[in-house]
Amino acid sequence: MELTMINRLRTINRAVALTVGFGLLICAGFVLIDIIMRQIGSSLGGTEEIAGYAMALATSWGMSYTLLEMGHVRIDLLRSRAGTFGRAIFDVFSMVVMSAVIITIAIKAWPVVERSLVNGSTANTPLETPLIWVQMPWFAGWLWFALMSALTTLAALSLLLKRRHEETESFVGAFAEQDTLQ
């Protein structure tokens, strides 16, 4: 059950990553057009602002994909010296800590979004972008990451309690060790 859920979440996150990647590609094209236009004395304007928004959105949404593809940086000096059970304990501990941090970030991000929503805040730039347009999808990305982190932690904890330690490595292990374990 746990591994099936993780595989489904990976599938969803791959679709999200492709969507985010496509958005970044569009943003890069927009910046490229603006650079070319500047060479002939014109400009679209606002590319720096839009690129910044795109990076914020890509970061908040891309974190979930990175989590399930084991792309987050881990210092695993002790973990690499432990047996299967010890590695599983380190993995679950790292996921509990990560989940706590990400849930805290998501909780602390809401007042920022709420203030922009209540005040009708706009960016202090020539585009005067309504901040809620950017902050709402940014916040949704952090919520998604918090949900993914919590579900991944629960799946790893469930496998640990069922004494299926080796199976946790496929989704919460250290990526550098995956080549040597197979």
C-alpha positions as CSV (number, residue, x, y, z in Angstrom):
1,M,0.0,0.0,0.0
2,E,2.7,2.5,1.0
3,L,4.8,1.9,-2.2
4,T,1.7,2.1,-4.4
5,M,0.9,5.5,-2.8
6,I,4.5,6.7,-3.3
7,N,4.4,5.6,-7.0
8,R,1.1,7.5,-7.5
9,L,2.6,10.6,-5.9
10,R,5.7,10.3,-8.1
11,T,3.4,10.2,-11.1
12,I,1.5,13.3,-10.0
13,N,4.8,15.1,-9.2
14,R,6.2,14.3,-12.6
15,A,3.2,15.9,-14.2
16,V,3.6,19.0,-11.9
17,A,7.4,19.1,-12.8
18,L,6.7,19.0,-16.5
19,T,4.1,21.8,-16.1
20,V,6.5,23.9,-14.1
21,G,9.3,23.2,-16.6
22,F,7.1,24.3,-19.4
23,G,6.3,27.5,-17.5
24,L,10.0,28.1,-17.1
25,L,10.6,27.5,-20.7
26,I,8.0,30.1,-21.6
27,C,9.5,32.5,-19.2
28,A,13.0,32.0,-20.7
29,G,11.5,32.7,-24.1
30,F,10.0,35.9,-22.8
31,V,13.3,37.0,-21.4
32,L,15.1,36.1,-24.6
33,I,12.6,38.1,-26.7
34,D,13.1,41.1,-24.3
35,I,16.9,40.8,-24.6
36,I,16.7,40.8,-28.4
37,M,14.3,43.7,-28.3
38,R,16.7,45.7,-26.1
39,Q,19.3,45.3,-28.8
40,I,17.1,47.2,-31.2
41,G,16.1,49.9,-28.7
42,S,12.9,48.6,-27.4
43,S,11.8,46.4,-24.4
44,L,8.8,44.4,-23.2
45,G,9.5,45.6,-19.7
46,G,8.9,43.6,-16.5
47,T,10.9,40.6,-17.5
48,E,12.9,40.7,-14.3
49,E,9.8,40.7,-12.2
50,I,8.1,38.0,-14.1
51,A,11.3,35.8,-14.0
52,G,11.5,36.3,-10.3
53,Y,7.8,35.2,-9.9
54,A,8.5,32.1,-12.1
55,M,11.5,31.1,-10.0
56,A,9.5,31.4,-6.8
57,L,6.7,29.2,-8.2
58,A,9.2,26.7,-9.7
59,T,10.9,26.4,-6.3
60,S,7.8,25.9,-4.3
61,W,6.3,23.4,-6.7
62,G,9.6,21.7,-7.6
63,M,10.4,20.7,-4.1
64,S,7.9,17.9,-4.0
65,Y,9.3,16.4,-7.2
66,T,12.8,16.6,-5.8
67,L,11.7,15.0,-2.5
68,L,10.3,11.9,-4.2
69,E,13.2,11.6,-6.6
70,M,15.6,11.8,-3.6
71,G,17.3,15.0,-4.9
72,H,17.4,16.9,-1.6
73,V,20.9,17.2,-0.1
74,R,21.6,14.9,2.8
75,I,24.7,14.5,5.0
76,D,24.7,10.8,5.6
77,L,28.0,10.1,7.2
78,L,26.5,8.1,10.1
79,R,23.7,6.6,8.0
80,S,26.1,5.0,5.5
81,R,27.8,3.1,8.3
82,A,24.5,1.7,9.8
83,G,22.7,-1.5,8.9
84,T,19.4,-1.7,7.2
85,F,17.4,-0.9,10.4
86,G,19.7,1.9,11.3
87,R,19.5,3.5,7.9
88,A,15.7,3.2,8.0
89,I,15.7,5.0,11.4
90,F,17.9,7.8,10.0
91,D,15.7,8.1,7.0
92,V,12.5,8.3,9.0
93,F,14.1,10.8,11.4
94,S,15.2,13.0,8.5
95,M,11.7,12.9,7.0
96,V,10.1,13.8,10.3
97,V,12.5,16.8,10.6
98,M,11.9,17.8,7.0
99,S,8.1,17.5,7.3
100,A,8.2,19.7,10.5
101,V,10.2,22.4,8.7
102,I,8.1,22.4,5.5
103,I,4.8,22.4,7.5
104,T,6.1,25.3,9.5
105,I,7.0,27.2,6.3
106,A,3.5,26.5,4.8
107,I,1.9,27.7,8.0
108,K,4.0,30.9,8.2
109,A,3.4,31.6,4.5
110,W,-0.3,31.9,4.9
111,P,-0.3,35.3,6.7
112,V,1.7,36.8,3.8
113,V,-0.9,35.6,1.4
114,E,-3.8,36.6,3.6
115,R,-2.4,40.1,4.0
116,S,-2.1,40.6,0.3
117,L,-5.6,39.2,-0.2
118,V,-7.1,41.5,2.4
119,N,-5.2,44.6,1.4
120,G,-5.4,44.0,-2.4
121,S,-1.6,44.5,-2.4
122,T,0.2,45.0,-5.7
123,A,3.9,44.9,-6.5
124,N,5.9,48.1,-6.0
125,T,7.0,47.9,-9.6
126,P,5.9,49.4,-12.9
127,L,3.7,46.4,-13.6
128,E,1.9,46.7,-10.3
129,T,1.2,43.0,-10.4
130,P,-1.6,42.0,-7.9
131,L,0.5,40.0,-5.4
132,I,-2.2,37.5,-4.8
133,W,-1.8,36.2,-8.4
134,V,1.7,35.1,-7.6
135,Q,1.4,34.4,-3.9
136,M,-1.6,32.1,-4.1
137,P,0.1,29.6,-6.5
138,W,3.4,30.0,-4.5
139,F,1.5,29.2,-1.3
140,A,-0.2,26.2,-3.0
141,G,3.2,24.9,-3.9
142,W,4.3,25.0,-0.3
143,L,1.1,23.3,0.8
144,W,1.6,20.6,-1.8
145,F,5.2,20.1,-0.6
146,A,4.0,19.9,3.0
147,L,1.4,17.3,2.1
148,M,3.9,15.3,0.0
149,S,6.4,15.4,2.9
150,A,3.9,14.3,5.5
151,L,2.6,11.5,3.3
152,T,6.1,10.3,2.5
153,T,7.0,10.4,6.2
154,L,3.9,8.4,7.2
155,A,4.6,5.8,4.5
156,A,8.2,5.5,5.7
157,L,7.1,5.2,9.3
158,S,4.5,2.6,8.4
159,L,7.1,0.5,6.6
160,L,9.5,0.9,9.6
161,L,6.9,-0.3,12.0
162,K,6.1,-3.2,9.8
163,R,9.9,-4.1,9.8
164,R,10.1,-3.6,6.1
165,H,13.2,-1.5,6.5
166,E,14.8,-2.1,3.1
167,E,11.7,-0.8,1.2
168,T,12.0,2.7,2.8
169,E,15.3,3.2,0.9
170,S,13.5,3.4,-2.4
171,F,11.8,6.7,-1.6
172,V,13.5,8.2,1.5
173,G,17.0,6.8,1.3
174,A,20.1,8.6,0.3
175,F,20.5,8.9,-3.5
176,A,24.2,8.4,-3.5
177,E,23.8,5.0,-2.0
178,Q,21.2,3.8,-4.5
179,D,23.9,2.7,-7.0
180,T,25.8,0.7,-4.5
181,L,22.7,-1.0,-3.0
182,Q,21.4,-2.4,-6.3
